[in-house]
Amino acid sequence: MLAPNYQNFKDALSRSIDSKRILDNPLQTLAYGTDASFYRLIPKIVILAHNETEVVEIIKQAKALDIALTFRAAGTSLSGQAITDSVLVVATHGWNSFELLENNQKIKLEPGIVGARANTYLAPHGLKIGPDPASIGAAMIGGIVANNASGMCCGTAQNSYQTIADIRIVLNDGTILDTADSESVLAFKNSHTALIQEIESLRDTIKKDEILYHFIKNKFKIKNTTGYSINALVDYQDPIEIIKHLMVGSEGTLAFISNVTFKTVIDEKFKSCSLLIFNTIQDACNATILLKSAPVAAVELLDRDSIRSVENDPDAPDYFKTLPESACALLVECRDNDLDNMLLKQLKIRLEIESIPTFAEYEFTSNPKQYYFNWKARKGLLPTVGGLRKNGTSVIIEDVAFPLIQLADACLAMKELFKKHEYHDAVLFGHALEGNLHLVFSQDFSNQNEVDRYEKLMSELVVLVVDIFGGSLKAEHGTGRNMAPFVEKEWGNAAYEIMKRIKNIFDPHNKINPDVLINPDPKAHLKNLKPMPETHAIVDKCMECGFCEPHCVSEGLTLSPRQRIVIAREISRLEESNDDPIRLAEIRKDVTYQLDETCATDGLCALACPVNIDTGKFVKTWRANELNSGNKKVAAYIGFHMAGTTAILRVGLKTVSFFHSVFGTKVMTALSNGLHFISFGKVPNWIPEIPKGANKINTNLHQ
């Protein structure tokens, strides 16, 4: 049962929003409240908002009742920034409008558009959006902007921050600011003079402090999504431009993003890549420094453990298995709209790094099979760890960045750190050109010893990244709950106070996605850890990343594959623990329709799953198991007694037909509607088209 203020909130919103989109039952709040991170909070209410008018009303009602809101799109975020135990507002369905502007040089997108879909709109024009995260096939524009997503080819030059042209936001008081609309901007300046003055004061404070000013400048020379994008306060003078860029990477803690306009970038027609194997990480990193000035589109680093994960692939070269433990690979990509220019780029790349020996000869390729394998070797790293991990463990993806000159030493130091804490499955890879590394490993959170081990790892990782190498604790995955306790450690007191002031300017009562990005709790990253109980061998490797959701035909009607697995896991957990039978009963009450009956079992979800899970196969096994329990026993009985069942149905249909002939259609319809209402829908509605019962077939007739 909802607390009084939440019930009042729900009642107030039900007057303007379809109550079917205001969810508070245990199954749906858990399903929608789950994101791709290893944290779990279950919202009290989930609202499936369909337009900006609804969001404004939600914000106003929440403010009146002092209720916290969290805004979310796809929920592919990895650091716990899209969960809440209050009210979750999901902006996916209904948020799919786009518009090409200024001869395709800009594209306006609503937050519910998947990143890859945005690129399909631009592809006929030889263009794309700048950000290219690995999750672009599932991540939506709202989250891409809110987390300042970048990726493998965009670097820091074409990320969300650099390519944003305009933004439309709803603030904590329901005010709308559209930076593309001069009238909206003027009205905002007049109505929010104090806010504008606060932004200008922050800007001037930083510019007067030469040490802080240059510190911020230097921090953003490499990828950095730790804390707010306070580079906006040194990059821009106009307060509206500052506000626009502060929203990028704000993780939904400052305002709701209604739409965003990106500057489009060229999507080159010709592409080629090569997998360069070096004898050591030092050689690979030294080559990366030289490649910084070369005409490359991407330089991806794969350590020896990463290479080992793909060496048994049928398309992998034989020498992969003979590589020394010190080996390291660079996947180098070059692109151009002119084929001759691309070939010239390949030559320049060779010349740039010819002083550094490689383990084997290398060639650039545009051959689809070879090109695909090279990128599969890079993109297959997450599923390797995810698919091989022990059941019940979570996949952790840390995301750090270093000054490029420090990259080699930082790689070796991190490998030693994992060895020290016995994370033997850890792999190291990332966007080497930007000094951006991803650390993927499995983690058990089921007992305190394992949680303590993770805490020690994180504490030492923070020291290594910040104190020893002067890097970023988060390069492109967002701060979230995971790194919030360490924001001040990375930035220092002066910059952290600036960030706290930013939060207070836009959200003085801390009701918009609280505890994300700014969190005074030093142990926040160790709380609300997501349980990952075993439920079935088909789905136990699920990472709950959400990559499956755009391919699911029932997503939006009931549950997505990720949500079905979340619910199945919770049922398994509750059945094993037996600590909340009421909650278990409430979830089971809705599970047949939500999880089972509306799943198409077509296997489309497996096409995008990083660990090749076919949730449809799981649902089929679920159905088979349910046949032997509960109400399904009735179905089984009917299946084995069809003659008696059809006899009863014939009599029933004839009886209904008789009463129809006596009372007529009008009276019969009224009686039917009444019975349907007082039975709470258990007695189905009658319609005139229902046939009368047929005569029994005489099976003794001879041909």
C-alpha positions as CSV (number, residue, x, y, z in Angstrom):
1,M,0.0,0.0,0.0
2,L,1.3,3.5,-0.9
3,A,2.1,6.0,1.7
4,P,-0.4,8.9,1.9
5,N,1.7,11.4,-0.1
6,Y,2.4,8.9,-2.9
7,Q,-1.3,7.9,-3.0
8,N,-2.3,11.6,-3.2
9,F,0.3,12.1,-6.0
10,K,-1.1,9.1,-7.9
11,D,-4.6,10.3,-7.5
12,A,-3.8,13.8,-8.6
13,L,-2.0,12.6,-11.8
14,S,-4.8,10.1,-12.6
15,R,-6.9,13.1,-13.5
16,S,-4.7,14.0,-16.5
17,I,-2.6,10.8,-17.2
18,D,-4.1,7.4,-18.1
19,S,-4.0,5.4,-14.9
20,K,-2.8,2.4,-16.8
21,R,0.5,4.3,-17.2
22,I,0.8,5.0,-13.5
23,L,2.2,1.7,-12.1
24,D,2.6,0.7,-8.5
25,N,2.2,-3.0,-8.4
26,P,5.3,-5.0,-7.3
27,L,5.9,-6.7,-10.6
28,Q,5.9,-3.7,-12.8
29,T,7.8,-1.4,-10.4
30,L,10.6,-3.9,-10.1
31,A,10.6,-4.6,-13.9
32,Y,10.7,-0.9,-14.9
33,G,12.9,0.1,-12.0
34,T,15.9,-2.1,-13.1
35,D,18.7,-0.7,-15.2
36,A,22.0,-2.0,-16.5
37,S,24.0,-1.2,-13.4
38,F,24.8,-3.5,-10.4
39,Y,22.5,-1.5,-8.1
40,R,18.9,-2.0,-7.3
41,L,16.3,0.4,-5.9
42,I,12.6,-0.3,-6.4
43,P,10.4,2.7,-7.2
44,K,7.1,3.2,-5.4
45,I,5.5,4.5,-8.6
46,V,6.6,4.2,-12.2
47,I,5.0,6.7,-14.7
48,L,5.2,6.0,-18.4
49,A,5.1,9.6,-19.6
50,H,4.2,10.2,-23.2
51,N,4.7,13.9,-23.7
52,E,6.1,17.1,-22.2
53,T,2.7,18.3,-20.9
54,E,2.5,15.2,-18.8
55,V,6.1,15.7,-17.5
56,V,5.3,19.3,-16.5
57,E,2.3,18.1,-14.5
58,I,4.3,15.3,-12.9
59,I,7.0,17.8,-11.8
60,K,4.4,20.3,-10.4
61,Q,2.5,17.6,-8.5
62,A,5.7,16.1,-7.1
63,K,7.0,19.5,-6.0
64,A,3.7,20.2,-4.2
65,L,4.0,16.9,-2.3
66,D,7.7,17.0,-1.7
67,I,8.3,13.8,-3.8
68,A,11.6,12.9,-5.5
69,L,11.6,12.2,-9.2
70,T,14.1,10.2,-11.4
71,F,13.9,10.5,-15.2
72,R,14.9,7.6,-17.4
73,A,14.9,6.4,-21.0
74,A,16.4,3.1,-22.0
75,G,18.1,2.3,-18.7
76,T,21.4,1.1,-20.3
77,S,23.4,3.2,-17.9
78,L,26.1,1.3,-16.0
79,S,26.7,3.3,-12.8
80,G,23.3,3.4,-11.0
81,Q,22.1,6.7,-12.3
82,A,18.7,5.5,-13.6
83,I,17.2,3.9,-10.4
84,T,15.2,5.2,-7.5
85,D,13.1,4.2,-4.5
86,S,10.7,7.1,-5.1
87,V,9.0,7.9,-8.5
88,L,10.5,6.8,-11.8
89,V,9.4,8.7,-14.9
90,V,10.1,6.7,-18.1
91,A,10.3,8.7,-21.3
92,T,10.5,6.1,-24.1
93,H,7.2,5.5,-25.9
94,G,5.7,8.7,-27.3
95,W,9.1,10.4,-27.5
96,N,10.1,9.4,-31.0
97,S,9.8,12.6,-33.1
98,F,12.8,13.9,-35.0
99,E,13.4,16.7,-37.5
100,L,16.3,17.4,-39.9
101,L,17.3,21.1,-39.8
102,E,19.5,23.5,-41.8
103,N,20.1,21.3,-44.8
104,N,20.7,18.2,-42.6
105,Q,23.5,19.9,-40.7
106,K,21.4,19.5,-37.5
107,I,19.0,16.9,-36.2
108,K,16.4,17.5,-33.5
109,L,15.7,14.4,-31.5
110,E,13.3,13.4,-28.6
111,P,14.7,11.4,-25.7
112,G,13.1,8.1,-26.6
113,I,14.9,7.6,-29.9
114,V,17.5,4.9,-29.9
115,G,20.9,6.2,-31.0
116,A,21.2,3.8,-33.9
117,R,17.8,4.8,-35.1
118,A,18.9,8.5,-35.2
119,N,21.8,7.4,-37.5
120,T,19.4,5.6,-39.8
121,Y,17.6,8.9,-40.4
122,L,21.0,10.5,-41.3
123,A,22.6,7.6,-43.2
124,P,21.0,8.6,-46.6
125,H,22.8,11.9,-46.3
126,G,26.1,10.4,-45.5
127,L,25.8,11.8,-41.9
128,K,25.5,10.5,-38.3
129,I,25.3,11.9,-34.8
130,G,28.7,12.4,-33.0
131,P,28.4,10.1,-30.0
132,D,28.9,6.4,-30.8
133,P,28.7,4.4,-27.6
134,A,28.9,0.6,-27.7
135,S,25.3,0.6,-26.5
136,I,24.1,2.8,-29.4
137,G,21.8,0.0,-30.6
138,A,19.8,0.2,-27.3
139,A,20.7,3.5,-25.6
140,M,18.3,6.4,-26.2
141,I,19.1,10.0,-26.9
142,G,17.9,11.2,-23.5
143,G,20.5,9.0,-21.8
144,I,23.2,9.6,-24.4
145,V,23.0,13.4,-23.7
146,A,22.5,13.0,-19.9
147,N,25.7,10.9,-19.6
148,N,27.7,12.8,-22.2
149,A,28.2,9.6,-24.2
150,S,31.2,9.3,-26.5
151,G,32.5,6.0,-27.8
152,M,35.1,4.4,-30.1
153,C,35.4,6.9,-32.9
154,C,34.1,10.2,-31.6
155,G,36.8,10.9,-29.0
156,T,36.4,14.2,-27.2
157,A,35.8,16.2,-30.4
158,Q,32.4,14.7,-31.4
159,N,30.9,13.7,-28.1
160,S,27.5,14.9,-26.8
161,Y,29.1,18.0,-25.2
162,Q,30.9,19.1,-28.4
163,T,28.1,18.4,-30.8
164,I,25.1,19.7,-29.0
165,A,23.5,22.7,-30.8
166,D,20.3,23.2,-28.7
167,I,18.3,21.7,-25.9
168,R,14.8,21.9,-24.5
169,I,14.4,21.2,-20.8
170,V,11.8,21.3,-18.1
171,L,13.1,22.6,-14.8
172,N,12.2,21.7,-11.2
173,D,9.3,24.3,-11.1
174,G,7.8,23.1,-14.4
175,T,9.3,26.0,-16.4
176,I,10.3,25.1,-20.0
177,L,13.5,26.5,-21.6
178,D,14.1,26.0,-25.3
179,T,17.5,27.3,-26.2
180,A,16.6,27.2,-29.9
181,D,13.6,29.6,-29.4
182,S,14.6,33.2,-28.8
183,E,11.2,34.0,-27.2
184,S,11.6,31.1,-24.8
185,V,15.1,32.3,-23.9
186,L,14.0,35.9,-23.3
187,A,11.0,34.7,-21.2
188,F,13.4,32.5,-19.1
189,K,15.8,35.3,-18.5
190,N,13.0,37.5,-17.3
191,S,11.4,34.8,-15.1
192,H,14.6,33.3,-13.7
193,T,16.9,36.3,-13.2
194,A,18.3,34.9,-10.0
195,L,19.2,31.6,-11.7
196,I,21.0,33.4,-14.5
197,Q,22.9,35.6,-12.0
198,E,24.0,32.5,-10.1
199,I,25.4,31.0,-13.3
200,E,27.2,34.2,-14.1
201,S,28.6,34.3,-10.6
202,L,29.9,30.8,-10.9
203,R,31.5,31.6,-14.3
204,D,33.2,34.7,-12.9
205,T,34.4,33.0,-9.7
206,I,36.2,30.4,-11.8
207,K,37.7,32.9,-14.2
208,K,39.0,35.0,-11.3
209,D,40.7,31.9,-9.9
210,E,43.6,31.2,-12.3
211,I,44.6,28.0,-10.7
212,L,41.1,26.6,-10.7
213,Y,40.5,27.8,-14.2
214,H,43.5,26.0,-15.7
215,F,42.8,23.0,-13.5
216,I,39.4,22.6,-15.1
217,K,40.8,23.2,-18.6
218,N,43.4,20.5,-18.1
219,K,41.0,18.0,-16.6
220,F,38.9,18.0,-19.8
221,K,41.8,17.5,-22.2
222,I,41.1,13.9,-21.6
223,K,37.7,12.2,-21.4
224,N,35.9,13.1,-18.2
225,T,32.4,12.5,-17.0
226,T,33.2,12.6,-13.3
227,G,30.8,15.2,-11.8
228,Y,29.2,18.0,-13.7
229,S,30.5,19.4,-17.0
230,I,32.0,22.4,-15.3
231,N,34.1,23.0,-18.4
232,A,31.0,24.8,-19.6
233,L,31.8,27.6,-17.1
234,V,35.2,28.1,-18.7
235,D,34.3,27.4,-22.4
236,Y,31.4,29.8,-22.6
237,Q,30.5,33.3,-21.6
238,D,26.7,33.4,-22.4
239,P,24.7,31.9,-19.4
240,I,22.3,30.2,-21.8
241,E,25.2,28.4,-23.5
242,I,26.6,27.5,-20.1
243,I,23.2,26.0,-19.0
244,K,22.9,24.1,-22.3
245,H,26.3,22.4,-21.8
246,L,25.8,21.9,-18.1
247,M,22.8,19.7,-19.0
248,V,25.1,17.4,-20.9
249,G,26.5,14.8,-18.5
250,S,24.2,16.0,-15.7
251,E,22.6,12.5,-15.4
252,G,19.1,13.8,-15.0
253,T,19.9,15.6,-11.7
254,L,19.3,19.2,-13.0
255,A,16.2,19.0,-15.3
256,F,14.2,16.8,-17.7
257,I,15.4,16.8,-21.3
258,S,12.5,17.1,-23.7
259,N,14.5,17.2,-26.9
260,V,18.1,17.9,-28.1
261,T,19.5,19.2,-31.3
262,F,22.8,17.8,-32.4
263,K,25.2,19.1,-35.1
264,T,25.6,16.2,-37.5
265,V,29.0,14.8,-38.5
266,I,30.2,13.1,-41.6
267,D,29.9,9.3,-41.8
268,E,32.7,8.4,-44.2
269,K,31.8,6.0,-47.1
270,F,35.0,4.0,-47.1
271,K,36.3,2.3,-44.0
272,S,39.3,0.0,-43.3
273,C,41.0,-1.4,-40.2
274,S,43.9,-3.4,-39.0
275,L,44.7,-5.4,-35.9
276,L,48.3,-4.6,-34.9
277,I,49.9,-6.9,-32.4
278,F,52.8,-5.4,-30.4
279,N,55.2,-7.3,-28.1
280,T,54.3,-5.3,-25.0
281,I,51.8,-2.8,-23.7
282,Q,54.5,-0.2,-23.6
283,D,55.1,-0.6,-27.3
284,A,51.3,-0.4,-28.0
285,C,50.9,2.7,-25.9
286,N,54.0,4.4,-27.5
287,A,52.5,3.7,-30.9
288,T,49.3,5.2,-29.7
289,I,51.1,8.5,-28.8
290,L,52.5,8.6,-32.4
291,L,49.1,7.8,-33.8
292,K,47.6,10.8,-32.1
293,S,48.8,13.0,-34.9
294,A,48.0,10.4,-37.6
295,P,44.9,10.3,-39.8
296,V,43.1,7.6,-37.7
297,A,39.4,7.3,-36.9
298,A,39.9,5.0,-33.9
299,V,42.6,3.3,-32.0
300,E,41.3,0.5,-29.6
301,L,43.6,-1.3,-27.2
302,L,43.2,-5.0,-26.3
303,D,45.4,-6.5,-23.6
304,R,46.6,-10.2,-23.8
305,D,43.7,-11.4,-21.8
306,S,41.4,-9.7,-24.2
307,I,43.1,-11.4,-27.2
308,R,42.9,-14.7,-25.4
309,S,39.1,-14.4,-25.2
310,V,38.8,-14.5,-29.0
311,E,41.7,-16.8,-30.0
312,N,39.4,-19.8,-30.4
313,D,37.1,-18.0,-32.8
314,P,37.1,-19.8,-36.2
315,D,38.2,-16.6,-37.9
316,A,41.0,-15.8,-35.5
317,P,44.6,-16.2,-36.9
318,D,46.5,-19.2,-35.6
319,Y,49.3,-17.0,-34.1
320,F,46.9,-15.6,-31.5
321,K,47.5,-18.7,-29.4
322,T,51.2,-18.3,-29.6
323,L,51.4,-14.7,-28.4
324,P,53.5,-14.0,-25.4
325,E,51.8,-12.9,-22.1
326,S,53.2,-9.4,-22.6
327,A,51.5,-8.9,-26.0
328,C,49.0,-6.2,-26.7
329,A,46.9,-5.3,-29.7
330,L,45.8,-2.0,-31.3
331,L,42.8,-2.0,-33.5
332,V,43.3,0.9,-35.9
333,E,40.6,2.3,-38.1
334,C,40.8,4.9,-40.9
335,R,38.0,6.3,-43.0
336,D,37.4,8.7,-45.9
337,N,34.8,9.6,-48.5
338,D,37.5,9.2,-51.1
339,L,39.1,5.7,-51.6
340,D,42.4,7.1,-52.7
341,N,42.6,9.4,-49.7
342,M,41.8,6.4,-47.4
343,L,44.7,4.5,-48.9
344,L,47.0,7.5,-48.4
345,K,45.9,7.6,-44.8
346,Q,46.9,3.9,-44.4
347,L,50.4,4.7,-45.7
348,K,50.7,7.7,-43.3
349,I,49.8,5.5,-40.4
350,R,52.4,3.0,-41.3
351,L,55.1,5.7,-41.6
352,E,54.1,7.2,-38.3
353,I,54.7,4.1,-36.3
354,E,57.4,2.4,-38.3
355,S,59.9,2.9,-35.5
356,I,58.0,0.5,-33.2
357,P,58.3,-3.2,-34.1
358,T,55.1,-5.3,-34.3
359,F,54.9,-9.0,-33.4
360,A,53.5,-9.9,-36.8
361,E,53.0,-8.2,-40.2
362,Y,49.7,-6.3,-40.5
363,E,47.5,-5.2,-43.3
364,F,44.5,-2.8,-43.5
365,T,41.4,-4.5,-44.7
366,S,38.0,-3.5,-46.0
367,N,37.1,-7.1,-46.7
368,P,33.8,-7.6,-44.8
369,K,34.8,-10.9,-43.2
370,Q,38.1,-9.7,-42.0
371,Y,36.8,-6.3,-41.1
372,Y,34.0,-7.8,-39.1
373,F,36.3,-10.2,-37.2
374,N,38.7,-7.4,-36.2
375,W,35.8,-5.4,-34.7
376,K,34.3,-8.5,-33.2
377,A,37.6,-9.2,-31.4
378,R,37.1,-5.7,-29.8
379,K,33.4,-5.8,-29.2
380,G,33.3,-9.4,-28.0
381,L,35.1,-8.6,-24.8
382,L,32.1,-7.8,-22.7
383,P,30.2,-10.9,-23.6
384,T,33.3,-13.0,-23.0
385,V,33.5,-12.0,-19.3
386,G,29.7,-11.9,-19.0
387,G,29.2,-15.3,-20.5
388,L,32.0,-17.1,-18.6
389,R,31.4,-15.6,-15.2
390,K,30.2,-17.7,-12.2
391,N,26.4,-17.7,-11.8
392,G,25.2,-15.3,-9.3
393,T,27.9,-12.7,-10.0
394,S,27.6,-9.3,-11.6
395,V,29.6,-7.9,-14.5
396,I,31.4,-4.8,-13.5
397,I,32.6,-2.3,-16.1
398,E,34.8,0.4,-14.7
399,D,35.8,3.2,-17.0
400,V,38.8,5.4,-16.4
401,A,41.1,7.8,-18.5
402,F,44.7,8.9,-18.2
403,P,46.9,11.4,-19.9
404,L,48.2,9.6,-23.0
405,I,51.8,9.8,-21.9
406,Q,50.9,7.9,-18.7
407,L,48.8,5.2,-20.5
408,A,51.4,2.4,-20.5
409,D,52.4,2.7,-16.9
410,A,48.7,3.0,-15.9
411,C,47.8,-0.2,-17.8
412,L,50.6,-2.2,-16.0
413,A,49.6,-0.7,-12.6
414,M,45.9,-1.7,-13.1
415,K,46.9,-5.2,-14.1
416,E,48.9,-5.5,-11.0
417,L,46.0,-4.2,-8.9
418,F,43.7,-6.8,-10.3
419,K,46.3,-9.5,-9.7
420,K,46.7,-8.3,-6.1
421,H,43.0,-8.6,-5.3
422,E,42.6,-11.9,-7.3
423,Y,40.3,-10.7,-10.1
424,H,41.7,-13.3,-12.4
425,D,39.0,-12.8,-15.1
426,A,39.6,-9.1,-15.5
427,V,40.3,-7.8,-19.1
428,L,41.6,-4.4,-20.0
429,F,40.6,-2.7,-23.2
430,G,39.5,0.7,-24.4
431,H,39.8,3.8,-26.5
432,A,43.6,4.2,-26.4
433,L,43.7,7.4,-28.5
434,E,41.9,9.1,-25.7
435,G,43.7,7.3,-22.8
436,N,40.3,5.8,-22.0
437,L,40.3,2.2,-20.6
438,H,37.5,-0.1,-19.6
439,L,38.1,-2.7,-16.9
440,V,35.7,-5.6,-17.1
441,F,35.5,-8.3,-14.4
442,S,33.0,-10.3,-12.5
443,Q,32.0,-9.6,-8.9
444,D,30.2,-11.6,-6.3
445,F,28.1,-9.4,-3.9
446,S,26.4,-12.3,-2.1
447,N,28.5,-12.1,1.0
448,Q,30.3,-9.4,3.0
449,N,33.8,-10.8,2.3
450,E,33.3,-10.2,-1.4
451,V,31.8,-6.8,-0.8
452,D,34.9,-5.9,1.3
453,R,37.2,-7.2,-1.5
454,Y,35.4,-4.9,-4.0
455,E,35.7,-1.9,-1.6
456,K,39.4,-2.4,-1.3
457,L,39.8,-2.7,-5.1
458,M,37.8,0.5,-5.6
459,S,39.7,2.4,-2.9
460,E,43.1,1.5,-4.4
461,L,41.8,2.1,-8.0
462,V,40.8,5.7,-6.9
463,V,44.3,6.3,-5.5
464,L,45.9,4.9,-8.6
465,V,43.9,6.9,-11.1
466,V,43.7,10.2,-9.2
467,D,46.8,10.5,-7.1
468,I,49.4,8.6,-9.1
469,F,48.4,9.3,-12.7
470,G,46.1,12.4,-12.5
471,G,43.4,10.7,-14.5
472,S,39.5,10.6,-14.6
473,L,37.6,8.1,-12.5
474,K,34.8,8.2,-15.1
475,A,35.6,8.8,-18.7
476,E,32.3,8.2,-20.5
477,H,30.0,6.0,-18.4
478,G,28.8,8.7,-16.0
479,T,29.4,9.2,-12.3
480,G,26.2,7.6,-11.0
481,R,26.1,6.1,-7.6
482,N,29.2,4.2,-8.3
483,M,31.7,7.1,-8.3
484,A,29.7,9.7,-6.5
485,P,31.6,9.2,-3.2
486,F,34.9,10.0,-5.0
487,V,33.9,13.1,-7.0
488,E,35.5,15.4,-4.4
489,K,38.6,13.2,-4.3
490,E,39.2,13.7,-8.0
491,W,38.2,17.3,-8.3
492,G,39.3,18.8,-4.9
493,N,37.2,21.0,-2.6
494,A,37.0,24.1,-4.7
495,A,35.7,22.4,-7.9
496,Y,33.4,20.1,-5.8
497,E,31.9,23.2,-4.1
498,I,31.2,24.6,-7.6
499,M,29.4,21.3,-8.5
500,K,27.3,21.4,-5.3
501,R,26.3,25.0,-6.1
502,I,25.2,23.9,-9.6
503,K,23.0,21.2,-8.1
504,N,21.5,23.7,-5.7
505,I,20.8,26.3,-8.4
506,F,18.7,23.9,-10.4
507,D,17.4,21.7,-7.7
508,P,17.5,23.5,-4.3
509,H,15.4,20.8,-2.5
510,N,17.4,17.9,-3.9
511,K,14.3,16.2,-5.4
512,I,15.6,15.5,-9.0
513,N,17.5,12.2,-9.1
514,P,18.9,12.7,-5.6
515,D,22.1,10.8,-4.5
516,V,23.4,10.6,-8.0
517,L,26.6,12.4,-8.9
518,I,26.5,14.4,-5.7
519,N,26.3,12.1,-2.7
520,P,28.0,12.8,0.7
521,D,27.8,9.1,1.8
522,P,31.3,7.7,1.4
523,K,29.9,4.2,1.3
524,A,27.1,4.9,-1.2
525,H,28.9,2.7,-3.9
526,L,28.5,-0.3,-1.5
527,K,24.8,0.0,-0.8
528,N,21.7,-1.2,-2.7
529,L,23.7,-3.8,-4.5
530,K,21.6,-5.8,-7.0
531,P,21.0,-9.5,-6.2
532,M,21.7,-11.9,-9.1
533,P,20.2,-15.2,-8.0
534,E,20.2,-18.3,-10.2
535,T,16.8,-19.0,-11.9
536,H,17.5,-21.0,-15.0
537,A,20.5,-22.0,-17.0
538,I,19.2,-20.3,-20.2
539,V,19.1,-16.8,-18.6
540,D,21.5,-17.0,-15.6
541,K,24.3,-15.2,-17.6
542,C,22.0,-12.2,-18.3
543,M,23.7,-8.9,-17.4
544,E,20.5,-6.9,-17.5
545,C,22.1,-4.5,-20.0
546,G,18.8,-3.9,-22.0
547,F,20.4,-4.4,-25.4
548,C,17.5,-6.8,-26.2
549,E,14.7,-4.4,-25.6
550,P,14.5,-2.6,-29.1
551,H,14.0,-6.1,-30.7
552,C,11.2,-7.3,-28.5
553,V,7.7,-7.1,-29.9
554,S,6.0,-7.1,-26.5
555,E,8.2,-4.4,-24.9
556,G,5.8,-1.6,-24.1
557,L,2.7,-3.9,-24.0
558,T,4.0,-5.9,-21.0
559,L,7.6,-6.8,-20.4
560,S,10.8,-6.8,-22.3
561,P,13.2,-9.8,-22.2
562,R,15.4,-8.1,-19.6
563,Q,12.3,-7.4,-17.5
564,R,11.1,-11.0,-17.8
565,I,14.5,-12.2,-16.5
566,V,14.4,-9.7,-13.7
567,I,11.0,-10.9,-12.5
568,A,12.0,-14.6,-12.8
569,R,15.1,-13.9,-10.7
570,E,13.1,-12.2,-8.1
571,I,10.6,-15.1,-7.9
572,S,13.5,-17.5,-7.5
573,R,15.1,-15.3,-4.8
574,L,11.8,-15.0,-2.8
575,E,11.0,-18.7,-3.1
576,E,14.4,-19.6,-1.8
577,S,14.6,-17.1,1.0
578,N,10.9,-17.3,2.0
579,D,11.3,-13.9,3.7
580,D,8.4,-12.1,2.0
581,P,5.6,-14.4,1.0
582,I,3.2,-11.5,0.5
583,R,5.4,-9.9,-2.1
584,L,5.9,-13.2,-3.8
585,A,2.2,-13.8,-4.0
586,E,1.6,-10.3,-5.5
587,I,4.3,-10.8,-8.2
588,R,3.0,-14.3,-9.0
589,K,-0.6,-12.9,-9.4
590,D,0.5,-10.9,-12.5
591,V,3.3,-13.0,-13.8
592,T,1.3,-15.4,-16.1
593,Y,0.1,-12.6,-18.4
594,Q,3.1,-10.3,-18.1
595,L,6.0,-12.8,-18.4
596,D,4.4,-15.8,-20.2
597,E,1.3,-15.1,-22.2
598,T,2.5,-12.0,-24.0
599,C,6.0,-13.3,-25.0
600,A,6.2,-14.0,-28.7
601,T,9.1,-16.5,-28.1
602,D,10.5,-15.5,-31.5
603,G,14.1,-15.3,-30.4
604,L,14.7,-11.8,-31.8
605,C,16.1,-10.8,-28.4
606,A,19.0,-13.2,-28.8
607,L,20.2,-11.3,-31.9
608,A,21.3,-8.3,-29.8
609,C,22.2,-10.1,-26.6
610,P,25.9,-9.8,-25.7
611,V,25.7,-13.3,-24.2
612,N,23.4,-14.8,-26.8
613,I,20.4,-15.4,-24.4
614,D,17.1,-16.4,-26.1
615,T,14.5,-15.3,-23.6
616,G,11.9,-16.9,-25.8
617,K,13.4,-20.4,-25.1
618,F,13.3,-19.6,-21.4
619,V,9.6,-18.6,-21.5
620,K,8.9,-21.9,-23.3
621,T,10.5,-23.8,-20.4
622,W,8.6,-21.6,-17.9
623,R,5.3,-22.5,-19.6
624,A,6.2,-26.2,-19.5
625,N,7.0,-26.0,-15.8
626,E,3.8,-24.1,-15.0
627,L,1.7,-26.8,-16.6
628,N,2.3,-28.9,-13.6
629,S,1.4,-26.3,-11.0
630,G,-1.4,-23.9,-10.0
631,N,-4.2,-23.0,-12.5
632,K,-2.3,-24.7,-15.4
633,K,-3.5,-28.1,-13.9
634,V,-6.9,-27.1,-15.1
635,A,-5.6,-26.6,-18.6
636,A,-3.9,-30.0,-18.5
637,Y,-7.1,-31.7,-17.3
638,I,-9.0,-30.1,-20.1
639,G,-6.5,-31.3,-22.6
640,F,-7.0,-34.9,-21.5
641,H,-10.8,-34.6,-21.3
642,M,-11.7,-32.8,-24.5
643,A,-14.9,-34.8,-25.2
644,G,-16.5,-33.9,-21.9
645,T,-15.3,-30.3,-22.2
646,T,-16.7,-29.8,-25.6
647,A,-20.0,-31.3,-24.5
648,I,-20.3,-28.8,-21.7
649,L,-19.4,-25.9,-24.0
650,R,-22.1,-27.0,-26.6
651,V,-24.8,-27.0,-23.8
652,G,-23.6,-23.6,-22.6
653,L,-23.6,-22.0,-26.0
654,K,-27.1,-23.4,-26.7
655,T,-28.4,-22.1,-23.4
656,V,-27.0,-18.6,-24.1
657,S,-28.5,-18.7,-27.6
658,F,-31.9,-19.7,-26.0
659,F,-31.9,-16.7,-23.6
660,H,-30.8,-14.4,-26.5
661,S,-33.9,-15.5,-28.5
662,V,-36.1,-14.9,-25.4
663,F,-34.7,-11.5,-24.2
664,G,-33.4,-10.0,-27.4
665,T,-30.1,-8.3,-28.1
666,K,-30.6,-5.1,-26.1
667,V,-31.6,-6.8,-22.8
668,M,-29.0,-9.6,-23.3
669,T,-26.2,-7.0,-23.8
670,A,-27.3,-5.2,-20.6
671,L,-27.3,-8.4,-18.6
672,S,-23.9,-9.4,-19.9
673,N,-22.4,-6.0,-19.1
674,G,-23.8,-6.2,-15.6
675,L,-22.4,-9.7,-14.9
676,H,-19.0,-8.6,-16.4
677,F,-18.9,-5.6,-14.0
678,I,-19.9,-7.3,-10.8
679,S,-17.5,-10.3,-11.5
680,F,-14.6,-7.8,-11.9
681,G,-14.1,-9.0,-15.5
682,K,-14.1,-12.7,-14.7
683,V,-17.3,-13.3,-16.7
684,P,-16.6,-12.3,-20.3
685,N,-18.8,-9.9,-22.2
686,W,-21.4,-11.4,-24.5
687,I,-21.7,-10.2,-28.1
688,P,-24.4,-11.1,-30.6
689,E,-21.9,-12.8,-32.9
690,I,-21.3,-15.6,-30.4
691,P,-22.5,-18.8,-32.2
692,K,-25.0,-21.3,-30.8
693,G,-23.8,-24.8,-29.8
694,A,-23.4,-27.2,-32.7
695,N,-24.8,-30.7,-32.7
696,K,-22.6,-33.6,-31.6
697,I,-20.8,-35.2,-34.5
698,N,-22.0,-38.8,-35.0
699,T,-18.8,-40.8,-35.2
700,N,-20.7,-44.0,-36.1
701,L,-21.6,-42.8,-39.6
702,H,-20.0,-44.8,-42.4
703,Q,-18.5,-43.1,-45.4
